[in-house]
Amino acid sequence: MNAEGDLDFRGTLGVAKDAAVGFKTIASASRSTRDAPPEQLDKLLTLTERSCVVLPDAQGHAATSVSIASPQRRSS
C-alpha cells in the first residue's frame, strides 16, 4: 500500500499564519498481486474502508481534545 498527502509545511512550522496546518489531501492506493474479478476487488475495498482505524479520523469523525499538564507545585 502506498499513501501520500499534500500539506503546506509553512503552516506546521509557523512561518506563515495564513497557511493551514495539516494535510489538504490524503490518498492511499494498493495493487493486487493476482488477477481478481472487479467484484472481488470492490468488495475488498469496501471491507478495507470499513475496518480501517485511521480513515474515520482522517474524515473528521473523531471527537478531539487538547490539554497541557504542568508539574504540581510543592508546598513547603
C-alpha positions in Angstrom: 0.0 0.0 0.0 1.2 3.5 -0.8 -0.1 6.6 0.9 0.6 10.2 0.0 -0.7 13.6 1.0 -0.5 17.3 0.3 0.4 19.8 3.0 1.9 23.2 3.4 4.8 23.0 5.8 4.7 26.7 6.3 1.6 26.3 8.5 3.1 23.4 10.5 6.4 25.3 11.0 4.5 28.5 11.9 6.2 30.6 9.3 3.0 31.7 7.5 -0.1 32.4 9.6 -2.3 32.1 6.5 -1.1 28.6 5.7 -3.3 25.8 7.1 -1.8 23.3 9.5 -2.2 19.6 8.4 -3.0 17.7 5.3 -5.1 19.1 2.5 -5.5 15.7 0.8 -4.6 12.2 1.8 -4.7 9.3 -0.7 -3.8 5.6 -0.4 -3.6 3.0 -3.1 -3.0 -0.7 -3.2 -2.1 -3.0 -6.0 -3.4 -6.5 -6.2 -0.7 -9.2 -6.6 -3.0 -11.5 -8.5 -5.8 -11.3 -11.0 -9.2 -11.0 -9.5 -12.6 -10.0 -10.9 -13.7 -6.4 -10.3 -16.4 -7.5 -8.0 -13.9 -9.1 -5.6 -11.7 -6.0 -5.7 -14.7 -3.8 -5.0 -15.6 -6.0 -2.0 -12.0 -5.9 -0.7 -12.0 -2.1 -1.0 -15.3 -1.9 0.9 -14.1 -4.2 3.7 -10.8 -2.3 3.9 -12.6 1.0 4.3 -14.9 -0.4 6.9 -12.1 -1.8 9.1 -9.5 1.0 8.7 -8.9 2.6 12.1 -7.4 5.8 10.6 -10.0 6.6 7.9 -12.7 7.9 10.2 -10.2 10.2 12.0 -8.9 11.5 8.6 -12.5 12.2 7.6 -13.1 14.2 10.8 -15.4 11.8 12.6 -13.4 11.6 15.8 -14.0 13.8 18.8 -10.8 15.5 19.8 -9.4 17.3 22.8 -6.2 19.1 23.6 -4.7 19.6 27.0 -1.4 20.5 28.7 -0.1 19.4 32.0 2.4 21.2 34.3 4.3 19.9 37.2 2.4 20.2 40.5 3.8 22.9 42.8 5.2 21.6 46.0 4.0 23.2 49.2 6.6 23.8 51.9 
